[in-house]
Amino acid sequence: MKTKKPIIIVLGEPNSVFTELLSKVLGKLLGKNKIRYPIILIGSKNLVISQLKILNKKLDFTLIKPKEISSKNIKKGIYLIDVKYGFKKPFENISFKSKNYISKCFEIGLDLINKKKSDIIINGPISKKHFLEKKYPGITEYIHDKSKNKLSKKPVMLIFNKKLSVSPVTTHIPLKNVSNRLNRKVIENNILEINNFYKKNFRKKPKIAVLGINPHCETFSKINEERHVIKPVINKLKKKKIGVFGPYASDTFFINSNIKKYNSIVGMYHDQVLTPFKTIFNFDASNITLGLPFLRMSVDHGPNESMIGKNLSNTKSLENIFEFIYSLK
């Protein structure tokens, strides 16, 4: 997926640590002359400048308008599409005030993607509570819904580290609703999208472990998801030569001797795989949406209000995003 098209970065929630992360990571890339593609930021010029001043950071960029973006008039470097945003202080409390601003930023970014002016979009952290307002479980579903030419009916969330990735079949929904959302089609879709991801980007057939939903994969109820839902999918895909195994009990699965055997782990709900994964890798991961005709990535954490303006935020997740993009063939 080597490309000279620009990388689109939607700045996301204005009251977050993302400006700090960008200034550190892009500054490092600029300093080492490792900006390989044009990078187009979408957000408020005045907000970025005021936040950089508070952080005592510098990030040089050139203003550009969406209609000016083409391979002929942009070169390697950093550009910014200015989206107006009214603010009183560089950093404020997260509220519904930023909703229209974030929507406009995404609208511009996805329009550039849909017009094929770029095939990579990154977004900064978003407050799901304030921006999505229960309309979507998360940004994964929001971007999938707003995109054209989808590759799958449902998006797949992949939390990626080069040593291991995890994927929850259900994402940001209450635990009481998980079982009702599980069916053979959605589980099969997750596994196939992960398999395609590894084959396309790493030219390898991955080994994918699938976890059960019940403790020890056992239940005394009439409905046994492992036997009636999960196992039939695994058996079906094995016949298609997909490297998928399980279902496994999740309580002991994440010990080192187990996880080193696999490239990816599919869980039935969000915290089942995200809690142990983040315990092992901390911020050393990035969020990728599968099932799209373009690459969408984001940092694997939220706005992190408690760290805003302190200049102490961990940049590893954003660094991983650029490492992954630069590794693509």
C-alpha positions as CSV (number, residue, x, y, z in Angstrom):
1,M,0.0,0.0,0.0
2,K,2.9,2.4,-0.7
3,T,1.4,5.7,-1.7
4,K,2.4,9.3,-2.4
5,K,-1.1,10.5,-1.5
6,P,-1.3,12.6,1.7
7,I,-2.1,11.2,5.2
8,I,-5.2,12.9,6.5
9,I,-5.3,13.6,10.3
10,V,-8.6,14.8,11.9
11,L,-7.6,16.5,15.1
12,G,-10.7,15.3,17.0
13,E,-11.7,16.5,20.4
14,P,-10.2,20.0,20.9
15,N,-9.7,19.5,24.6
16,S,-7.3,16.5,24.5
17,V,-3.6,15.6,24.6
18,F,-3.5,15.2,20.8
19,T,-1.9,18.5,19.9
20,E,0.9,17.6,22.3
21,L,1.3,14.1,20.8
22,L,1.4,15.5,17.3
23,S,4.0,18.2,18.1
24,K,6.3,15.6,19.6
25,V,5.9,12.8,17.0
26,L,5.8,15.0,13.9
27,G,8.5,17.2,15.3
28,K,10.7,14.1,15.7
29,L,10.0,12.9,12.2
30,L,10.7,16.4,10.8
31,G,13.9,16.6,12.7
32,K,15.1,13.3,11.3
33,N,13.8,14.2,7.8
34,K,11.5,11.2,8.0
35,I,8.3,12.8,6.7
36,R,7.6,10.5,3.8
37,Y,4.2,11.8,2.7
38,P,2.3,15.1,2.8
39,I,0.4,15.2,6.1
40,I,-2.8,17.2,6.2
41,L,-4.2,18.2,9.6
42,I,-7.9,19.1,9.8
43,G,-8.8,21.4,12.7
44,S,-8.7,24.9,14.1
45,K,-5.5,26.9,13.2
46,N,-6.0,29.3,16.1
47,L,-6.6,26.5,18.6
48,V,-3.5,24.5,17.5
49,I,-1.3,27.7,17.7
50,S,-2.7,28.6,21.2
51,Q,-2.2,25.1,22.5
52,L,1.3,24.8,21.1
53,K,2.1,28.1,22.9
54,I,0.9,26.7,26.2
55,L,2.9,23.5,25.7
56,N,5.9,25.5,24.6
57,K,6.0,23.4,21.4
58,K,6.4,24.2,17.7
59,L,4.8,22.6,14.7
60,D,5.3,24.4,11.3
61,F,2.5,23.9,8.8
62,T,1.2,25.5,5.6
63,L,-2.5,26.4,5.3
64,I,-4.3,24.7,2.5
65,K,-7.9,24.4,1.2
66,P,-9.5,21.0,0.3
67,K,-9.9,22.0,-3.4
68,E,-6.2,22.7,-3.6
69,I,-5.2,19.2,-2.6
70,S,-3.7,17.2,-5.5
71,S,-0.5,15.4,-6.2
72,K,0.7,18.3,-8.3
73,N,0.7,21.1,-5.7
74,I,1.5,19.4,-2.4
75,K,4.9,18.0,-1.4
76,K,6.2,16.1,1.6
77,G,5.5,18.3,4.7
78,I,2.7,19.3,7.0
79,Y,-0.4,21.2,5.9
80,L,-3.5,22.3,7.8
81,I,-7.1,22.8,6.6
82,D,-8.5,25.4,9.0
83,V,-11.9,24.7,10.6
84,K,-13.3,27.5,12.6
85,Y,-13.9,26.8,16.3
86,G,-14.9,29.3,19.0
87,F,-13.0,28.8,22.3
88,K,-12.2,31.0,25.3
89,K,-9.2,29.2,26.6
90,P,-6.7,26.9,24.7
91,F,-7.8,24.0,26.9
92,E,-11.4,23.8,28.3
93,N,-13.5,21.1,29.8
94,I,-14.9,18.5,27.3
95,S,-18.5,19.3,26.5
96,F,-21.1,19.2,23.7
97,K,-19.7,22.5,22.5
98,S,-17.2,20.8,20.2
99,K,-19.7,18.4,18.5
100,N,-20.3,20.5,15.4
101,Y,-16.6,21.3,15.0
102,I,-15.6,17.7,15.2
103,S,-18.4,16.7,12.7
104,K,-17.1,19.3,10.2
105,C,-13.5,18.0,10.6
106,F,-14.6,14.5,9.9
107,E,-16.8,15.6,7.0
108,I,-13.9,17.3,5.3
109,G,-11.5,14.3,6.0
110,L,-13.9,11.6,4.8
111,D,-14.9,13.7,1.7
112,L,-11.2,13.7,0.7
113,I,-11.1,9.9,1.3
114,N,-14.3,9.3,-0.6
115,K,-12.9,11.4,-3.5
116,K,-9.8,9.3,-3.4
117,K,-7.5,12.2,-2.7
118,S,-6.1,10.1,0.2
119,D,-6.3,6.5,1.3
120,I,-5.2,6.9,4.9
121,I,-7.0,8.8,7.7
122,I,-6.0,9.1,11.3
123,N,-8.1,10.7,14.0
124,G,-7.3,12.1,17.4
125,P,-9.2,11.0,20.5
126,I,-12.9,11.6,20.7
127,S,-15.3,11.8,23.7
128,K,-17.9,9.2,22.7
129,K,-20.3,10.5,25.3
130,H,-20.3,14.1,23.9
131,F,-19.7,13.5,20.2
132,L,-21.7,10.4,19.4
133,E,-24.6,10.9,21.9
134,K,-25.5,7.2,21.8
135,K,-26.0,7.2,18.0
136,Y,-23.0,4.9,17.4
137,P,-21.2,2.6,19.8
138,G,-17.9,4.2,18.9
139,I,-15.9,6.0,16.2
140,T,-15.3,2.7,14.5
141,E,-18.9,2.4,13.6
142,Y,-19.3,6.2,12.9
143,I,-16.5,6.2,10.3
144,H,-17.8,3.0,8.7
145,D,-21.3,4.4,8.4
146,K,-20.0,7.7,6.8
147,S,-17.7,5.9,4.3
148,K,-18.5,4.9,0.7
149,N,-17.6,1.6,-1.0
150,K,-17.4,-0.4,2.3
151,L,-15.7,-3.8,2.0
152,S,-17.9,-5.4,4.8
153,K,-21.4,-4.7,6.2
154,K,-20.0,-4.4,9.7
155,P,-16.6,-2.8,10.7
156,V,-14.1,-4.7,12.7
157,M,-12.0,-3.1,15.5
158,L,-8.5,-4.3,15.6
159,I,-6.2,-3.2,18.4
160,F,-2.8,-3.7,16.9
161,N,0.7,-4.4,18.2
162,K,3.3,-6.0,15.9
163,K,3.6,-8.8,18.3
164,L,-0.1,-9.4,18.9
165,S,-3.5,-7.9,18.1
166,V,-6.9,-8.3,19.6
167,S,-10.4,-7.7,18.3
168,P,-13.7,-7.6,20.2
169,V,-16.7,-8.9,18.2
170,T,-18.9,-6.5,20.1
171,T,-17.4,-3.1,20.9
172,H,-18.7,-0.3,23.1
173,I,-22.0,-1.8,24.3
174,P,-23.3,-2.8,27.8
175,L,-22.2,-6.2,28.9
176,K,-25.9,-7.3,29.3
177,N,-26.4,-6.8,25.5
178,V,-23.4,-8.8,24.4
179,S,-24.9,-12.3,24.1
180,N,-27.8,-11.0,22.0
181,R,-25.5,-9.3,19.5
182,L,-23.4,-12.5,18.9
183,N,-24.2,-14.6,15.9
184,R,-22.2,-16.7,13.4
185,K,-22.1,-14.0,10.7
186,V,-20.5,-11.3,12.9
187,I,-17.9,-13.7,14.4
188,E,-17.0,-15.0,10.9
189,N,-16.7,-11.4,9.6
190,N,-14.3,-10.5,12.3
191,I,-12.1,-13.5,11.7
192,L,-12.1,-13.1,7.9
193,E,-11.3,-9.4,8.1
194,I,-8.3,-10.1,10.4
195,N,-7.1,-12.9,8.2
196,N,-7.3,-10.6,5.1
197,F,-5.5,-7.8,7.0
198,Y,-2.5,-10.0,7.8
199,K,-2.3,-11.5,4.3
200,K,-2.5,-8.1,2.7
201,N,-0.1,-6.1,4.9
202,F,2.3,-8.8,6.1
203,R,1.9,-11.5,3.4
204,K,1.4,-14.1,6.0
205,K,-1.3,-16.5,7.0
206,P,-2.1,-15.5,10.6
207,K,-2.9,-17.8,13.5
208,I,-6.1,-16.5,15.1
209,A,-7.3,-17.6,18.6
210,V,-11.0,-17.2,19.4
211,L,-12.2,-16.9,23.0
212,G,-15.5,-18.2,24.4
213,I,-17.9,-16.0,26.3
214,N,-18.8,-18.1,29.3
215,P,-16.5,-18.9,32.2
216,H,-14.4,-21.9,31.2
217,C,-16.5,-22.0,28.0
218,E,-19.2,-23.7,30.0
219,T,-22.8,-23.0,31.0
220,F,-25.7,-24.8,32.5
221,S,-28.3,-22.8,30.5
222,K,-30.0,-24.0,27.4
223,I,-28.0,-21.6,25.2
224,N,-24.3,-22.5,25.0
225,E,-22.7,-19.9,22.7
226,E,-19.4,-21.8,22.5
227,R,-21.2,-25.0,21.1
228,H,-23.9,-23.4,19.0
229,V,-22.4,-20.1,17.8
230,I,-18.6,-19.9,18.1
231,K,-17.5,-23.5,17.4
232,P,-19.5,-23.9,14.1
233,V,-17.8,-20.8,12.7
234,I,-14.3,-22.1,13.6
235,N,-15.1,-25.5,12.0
236,K,-16.4,-23.8,8.9
237,L,-13.4,-21.5,8.5
238,K,-10.9,-24.3,9.2
239,K,-12.3,-26.1,6.1
240,K,-11.4,-23.0,4.1
241,K,-7.8,-23.3,5.4
242,I,-8.1,-20.3,7.7
243,G,-5.7,-20.5,10.7
244,V,-8.3,-20.2,13.4
245,F,-8.4,-22.1,16.8
246,G,-10.6,-22.3,19.8
247,P,-12.8,-21.5,21.5
248,Y,-10.6,-21.0,24.6
249,A,-11.4,-19.9,28.1
250,S,-10.3,-16.3,28.5
251,D,-9.4,-16.5,32.2
252,T,-6.0,-18.2,31.6
253,F,-5.5,-17.5,27.9
254,F,-3.4,-14.4,28.1
255,I,-0.4,-16.1,29.9
256,N,2.8,-15.8,27.9
257,S,3.0,-19.4,26.8
258,N,-0.4,-19.1,25.1
259,I,-0.3,-15.7,23.4
260,K,3.1,-16.2,21.8
261,K,1.6,-18.9,19.6
262,Y,-0.9,-16.5,17.9
263,N,-0.9,-13.3,15.8
264,S,-4.4,-12.2,16.8
265,I,-7.0,-13.0,19.4
266,V,-10.8,-12.5,18.9
267,G,-12.9,-11.9,22.0
268,M,-16.6,-11.7,22.3
269,Y,-16.7,-8.3,24.1
270,H,-14.6,-5.2,24.6
271,D,-13.0,-5.6,28.0
272,Q,-12.5,-9.4,27.6
273,V,-9.6,-8.7,25.3
274,L,-8.7,-5.0,25.9
275,T,-8.1,-5.3,29.6
276,P,-5.4,-8.0,29.4
277,F,-4.0,-6.6,26.2
278,K,-3.5,-3.1,27.7
279,T,-2.1,-4.6,30.8
280,I,0.6,-6.3,28.7
281,F,1.3,-3.5,26.1
282,N,0.1,-0.3,27.8
283,F,0.1,2.4,25.1
284,D,2.2,0.3,22.7
285,A,-0.7,-0.3,20.3
286,S,-3.0,1.5,17.8
287,N,-6.6,1.2,16.8
288,I,-7.3,0.1,13.2
289,T,-10.7,-0.2,11.5
290,L,-11.1,-3.2,9.2
291,G,-13.7,-3.5,6.5
292,L,-13.0,-0.2,4.8
293,P,-11.5,0.5,1.3
294,F,-8.9,2.8,3.0
295,L,-6.8,2.7,6.1
296,R,-8.3,4.3,9.2
297,M,-6.2,4.4,12.4
298,S,-6.4,6.2,15.8
299,V,-4.5,6.3,19.0
300,D,-5.5,3.6,21.4
301,H,-6.7,5.9,24.2
302,G,-9.1,8.8,24.9
303,P,-8.7,12.5,25.2
304,N,-7.0,12.0,28.7
305,E,-8.3,15.1,30.4
306,S,-6.1,14.6,33.4
307,M,-3.0,15.0,31.4
308,I,-4.1,18.0,29.2
309,G,-1.5,20.8,29.1
310,K,1.1,18.9,31.2
311,N,3.4,17.9,28.4
312,L,3.8,14.5,29.9
313,S,1.7,12.3,27.7
314,N,2.9,9.0,26.3
315,T,3.4,9.2,22.5
316,K,3.9,5.5,21.8
317,S,0.5,4.8,20.3
318,L,0.9,7.6,17.7
319,E,4.5,6.6,17.0
320,N,3.2,3.1,16.2
321,I,0.7,4.5,13.7
322,F,3.4,6.1,11.7
323,E,5.7,3.0,12.0
324,F,2.8,0.9,10.7
325,I,2.1,3.2,7.8
326,Y,5.7,3.4,6.8
327,S,6.0,-0.4,6.9
328,L,3.3,-0.9,4.3
329,K,4.5,-2.2,0.9
